[in-house]
């Protein structure tokens, strides 16, 4: 019996079946699969050949118009820039999540309707294959939509938890122009961000700033200067508007127990002096670094080094040009001998190395066989490598894990509403800016008797290099601080020994690749 012959109903013998349309009776073998496939590729496309053709055309036009608008935005602003600009706006992400869910439901509904309208009514063979094909088509839409909604929710939560609604501290907001303007940094020539590596943990009281790095960026060119602040500086000065300046008018001076890395804990132990301040330790650390360098610190980012390992792993590791052999899971005895605490003797060898989180952490923190200044250089190298190699596309592969690490181990006082402007700034650094490093080593700074006026001159010189005809020596002490710099109390030490001899190369900022 052919498909065109009417079948008898299952009721009374001789009763004709319900009338069927010509399309239902003469459905070619491939029509069903073709229509469902078209509807999966383009919403509504499969309905055009059915009696629901009007709805099909409406969905096709809506999908094409939406796609063209998205392509136009990506073309105008660049794909990566456009995606990142949206990714830092929690309110936009929430609306996108709703839109994705609605679009997915409509799209899946159109596929189901296409399958129902294209089902060969008089063809029983292969029915389960057709059901499976339609179900698979729906899954092709539902799975990525569900993943997209999950990622959007993770990103929105990340922005809310890591960044702040308002600026940190009074007067610390960067005076940005309209964030939606073509250049939100038009009125901000330079921005200074302090990166604080914290070794806080359950087994320790308070926070010790294991590493301090001031990132100073020219907002027009993206040129960036990394300034490592030695954590063992003594007699560090407090600005006059910090309450600790009244307790330590000559700087944090009480011998080798009063070091730069103790400022956070010191401020947190005196809540009576910081009434109404949520994070006195963070604010005081920012204040002191600003006073040391003569730069206004605009924002700060705190990274718990216990999460640094997971952060690097989530990014897929980092490539570093290792300049010196560094031991792993080791310490140095008082006699100078290196002992390994792991199961085996392990070294990070010189040369270009791809470091996972564990090795990157040891490379950044190990002091065995070297000193704090070598350690600071390595930290600047790793920070520069991470900044340069961060690939937004590849990060999506492990994004939920990365977001979890960031939420648990990173906090930034950058206002969430200004993040789109910071996206633009980071892309300027990656696309055309140079990254230089200012080495405040023991050849430049005596940690026990630091000359803060000289440090500010070196910073000023690195940011605004003098003319080639200038013969001024960066190591000269006692000259006035650079214009615009602040002069901290206690910045000179009458009992300090003579400063070490410094050659111009020792104190000059150099391209990061030259030191890494």
N, C-alpha and C positions, 0 to 999 in steps of 0.2 A: 504494500500500500504506500503511495507517495505521500509527501507532506501536504500536497494540495488537496487530497481527498478528505472529506469531512469524516471525522470519527464519531462513532455512536457514543452517546453519553452513557455514564454508568447507571443511569436511571432506567426508565422503561424502554424496552427494545424499540428501535425505530425512531426514538426521539432525537432530533438533530441537536448538535452541540451549539453552544452560544456563538453568535456571529463573531468572527475574528477579522481583524483588519488584514489587508493584503500584505502589509509589511510584516505582520506577525506570522502569516502563513508561509511567506517566501523569504525568510531571513537567511541570507547566505551564511555559510559556515563561519567565515571570518569576521562578520559584521559585529558581533557581540564583543569579541576581544579587541577589535580595532577601536570601537567607540569607548570602551572602558579605559583603554590605554590613552586615548586622546584626552579623556576627561581627567586622567591622572596627571598628564603633562601640563594641561591648561584648563583651569576651572571652567566648566560649562561647555567645553568643546565637544564632548561626547553627546550632549543633548541636542545639538544643532540638527541632527538627522532624525529626531523624534518629534512627537507632537508638542514637546516642551521646548521647541526651538527658540522661542522668544526669550524664555528664561536663560537658555544657553548663551544667546548672543549678549544678554545683559551681563552675565558673569564673565564672558570673554572680554568684553569692553572694559569692565571694571578692573580685571586682572591686568590687562595691557596698559591701561592708563596709570594704575598704581606702579607697575614695573617701570614705565617710562619716567615717572616722577622720581622714583628712587635712583634710576640711572642718571638722570639729570643732576640730582643733588651730588651723587658720587663723582660725576664728571667735573662739576663746578668746584668742589672742595677737595677732591682726591678721595679714593676709596678708604684708605686707612684713616685719614683725618676725619672723614665723615662718620665712620663707624665709632671711632674713639670719642668723637664729640658727643654722640648720642649715649655712649656707654657711661659717661660721667654725669648723666642727668637722671636721678632716680625717678622723678615724676614722669619723665618721658618714657623711661623703661617700663613703668607700671602700665601706662596707656598702651604701649606696644605689646605688652603681654596680653592685655585684654583683646587687642586687635588680632593677635596671632591665634588666640583661642577661638574667637568668632569666625575668623577666616577658615581655620581648620575644620570647624563644624560644618560651615557652608560647603566647603570643598568636598569633604567626605560625603555630605548629603547629596551633592550633585553626582558623585560617583555611584552611590547606591541607586539614585533615581535613573541614571544612565543604564545601569545593569538591569533594573526592573523593566525599563522601556525597551531594551534591546534583547531581552530574554526570548529565545526561540520557543514559542508556546507549544509547538507540535514536535519538538525534538527532545527526546528523553535521554539519549546517549550523551555522556560527558557532562551531565548536570553538576556533579561534584567538582569537576575541574573548573567549571565556570564560577561556582561559588567560591572556590579557593582563589581564583584569579581576582575576583572582586574584593575579597577580604584582604588579599595581599596588596592590592592597589590602595585600599583604605589605610593599611598599615604604613605604606610608603609615605603617606601624608601625616598620619597621626604621630609616628615615632619622632621625626625631626621637630614637629610642632611642640610636642611635649618636652623635648630636650631644650628647645629654644625658650619656652616658658620657664623652665627650671634655671637656665643660665641667666635669664633676665632677672629672676627673683634673687639669685645668688649675687649678681652684680649690684642690684639695688640695695640689698642688705649690706654688702661690703662698703658701699659709699657711705651709708648712714652710720656704720659702726667705726670705720677707720678715720673718716674726716669729720669736721665739726660744722655746725650750722652757721656759726659766726667765727670771726677771727680770734686768735689766741692772744689774750692780754690786750690791754688798752694801747691803742696806737700802733699795733703790730700788723694791721691789715695792709697789704700792698695796695697802693692807691691806683687800682686798675681803672681804665676807662670802661665804657660799656662793654661787657663781656661778649655781647653779640656783635660788636663792631668788627670791621675788617681787621684791625690790629688792636686788641685790647691792651697791649703793652705800650701803646704809643706814648703815654706820659710817664712810663716807668723805664728809665734807662738801664737799670740794673736791679737784679733780685738776688738776695742772699738767703740760702736755705741751710740750716744746720742739721746734719745727719748725726744722730746720737745712737751709738751701739751700746745697748744695756745688757748687763749680765745678771739681771734680776732673776731670782729663782726661789723655789720653796725653801731651800736650805740656806737662804741668805736674807738678812734684814736690810730693807731699803734697796736703793738702786745705785750701782756703781757704773759710771760712764766709762765703759771699757775702751771706747774709741769715739773721737770727735772729729768730724770733718765738715768744714764750711764750704759749701758749693756756691760760688759767686758767678752769675751768668749775665752776660750782655744780652739783653732782650732783643736787640736789633739783629745781631749776627749769630747768636747762639753760642759764641765763644765762652767757654766755661773754665774757671780756675778752681782747682781743688786745693784747699788749705787744710792740712792735717794739724790739729792742735795737740801737742804732747800732753798726755794724760798725767804726767808726773811733774808738771810745772808747779813751782811753789810761789807763794806770795801773790797769787792772782788777785787782781783788783775788782772791786765791786763798784758799779756806777752809783752816783749819789742818790738816785731814786730807788735803789734797792735797799730794803730795811737792814740787810746785813752789813751795809757800809758803815752804819753807826756802831756796830759791834766790832768790826775789823776795819778801822779807818785807814790803816796802812796795808790793806790787802789781807788775804787769808794766810796769816803768818804765825805759825806755831811749830816750825821745824819741818822735818821730813814726813810728819804725819798729816800735814795739811796740804793736800795735793789737789790739782784740778779735778781729778775724778771723784773727789769727796764732796764737791759743792752740792750736788743733788741731795745727798743724804743729810748734809748740814742744814740745808734750808727746810727739808721735811721735818727735821727734829725741832724746829722753832716755829710751830704753827701760830704762836702768839704774835709773831712779827708779820705774819702774812694773812691777816684777817680778810676773809672774802676771796682769797686766791685759791683756786681749785688745785693747782699743781705748782706749789712754790719751788720745788726742786727743779722742775723743767724751766720755769721762768728764770730762776737764778742762774742756771747753766747757760741759758740763752743770753742773759745780761752780761755775764762774765766773758763769754766768747766775743760778744760785741765790743766789750771794753778792751780786750786783748788785741783784737785786730783793727779796731777803729771803724768797723763796718756796722751798719744797722742790720741786725738779723731779722729778716721779715717773717720767716716761717721756720718750723722745725719738724723733723720726722724722727720718731723713736723706733728703733728696730731691736727687738729682743734677740740677742745673738743665739739663744737656744732655738729659735725658729729660723735662723739664717740657713742652717743646713737644709731644712725642709723647703725653704724658699728657692734655693739654688736647684735642688732636685726637681721641684715643680716646674722650673724653667728649662729643664733638660740639661743642666750643667752649664759650665762657663769655660771658655777657652782663654788661657792665661799664658803669657810668655814668662816662664819662670827664670829668674836671673840668678838665683842662688839655691843651693840644695837646702831643703827644709825637712826636718824630721816630723813624723806623724805619730801621735799618741806617745809623747815623750816629755821629759822635763830635764832641766840642767841642775846638777848637784852643786852645792857650794864650792866644790873643788873645780868646777867647770866641766865635769864629765857628763855626757848625755846618756840618760837612761830611758829605756823604752818600757812603757806600762802595758802595751798590748801584747798579743801572743807572738808577734814577730817584729823584727827590725824593718821599718818601712820608711822610705824617703820619697819626697816629691823632687824628682830630678830636674836639672836645668833644661830649658828648651820649651817649645810650644806644647802645652799640656791641656787636655780636656779634663777639668776637675768636676767631680760630683760634689754634692753638698758636704759630705764629711771631709774630703780633701780640701775643698775651698775654705772651710772653716778653720782647719789646721793651718793652712797656708796664710790665712789672714791673722791668726792669733798667736801662732807659735813664737816664743822668745828664746827657745833653747838654741844656743850657738849663735845668737844674734842679740840685738838690743831693741829698745822700744822704737827707735827711729827707723830701723830696717822694717820693723813690723808695721809702722805707719805707712811706709812706702808701699808695702805689699797690699795693705788695705785700700790705698788709693787705686792701685792697679786693678784689684778685684772690682771695686766700685765702678771704675771707668769701663771695665770690660762688660759688666752687667748692664750698664746704661747704654753702651754701644751695641750690644748684641741682643737686647730685648726685642723679640719679634712678636708683635701682637697676634699674628696669625697662628704661629706655632704654639703660643701660650694657650690657645683655646683647647688644645688636645687634653690638657690636664687642668682646665680652669677651675672646676669645683675644688680640687685639692689645693690649688694655688690660693684661691679665695679664702679657704679655711685657714691656711697658714697666715695670710695677711691679717685676717680678722683677729687672730689670737696673738700675733707678735708684732704688729705695726700699728702705730697711732700717729696721726699727722694733724697739726693745727691749721691746715690749709682749709679755708672755707669751701664747702661742697659746691656752692654756687659759682665759684671761680675755677672749677676744675677744667672746664672746656678751654679756658685761657692757658692753663698749665699744660694741657695736651698740645696746644699749638707751640708752646715754648720747648717742650721735650722733643717734638719733631724738628724744630729748628736746630737743636743741638745735634740730633742724629743726622740730619740731611746736609748741614753745611758748617756747623760750628766746630771749632777746635777744642780739645780738652787738654789743659795744661795742669801741671802740678807744682806747687810751691813747697820745697823741702825745708821745713823748719827742723833741721837735724841738730845734733850736738855741735856741729861745726859752726852753726849759726846762733843757736840759743843755748845758754847754760841753764839747765832746768832748775838748779838750786838758786840761781841769782839771775832770773830772766830780765832782759832789758826790753820792756814792753814798748818803749818809744821806737826802738829799732825794729821790732816785729811789725809795728804799724807802718813804718817806712818801707819795709820789704813788701808788705801787702799792697801798699799804695803804688809802689813801683811795678809790681806784677800786674796790677789792674790797669794802670796808666803808664806804660813803659816810657822812660825818658828819651829825649832826642838822642841820636847817635853821637852828637858832638858833646854830650854831657860827660863830665869827668868825675861826677860825684860818686863817692864810694858808698855802697849800701851798708858797709859795716861801720861807718862813722857813728859814734854815739854822742848823745847830748844835744843834737840838733833838734829844732822844734818839730812837733808832730805834723804830718801832712794836713793840708787844708781840708776841713770837714771832718777830721778825726777827733775823737774825744780823748782827753787826757785823764787817765784813771788815777785815782789816789793810790799812792804806794807803788808807782810804776818804776821807781828807781830804788836801788838798794845801796846805801852808803858803804856797806861792808862787802859788797860784791867784788869778786876777783876780776881781773882784767878779762874782757871778752876774748874768746878764741879768735885766732887769726882766720879771716874769711876771704876767700877769693871770690870774684864776681860770680863765677859759675856755681859756687856753693849756695849762693843766696838767690840766684835767678830762678824764675819760674821756667820750666821746660815742658815741651810737649810730652804728654803722658806716654806716648810710644817710646820716647827716648829714655824714660826711666823704668819702663816696664818691658 
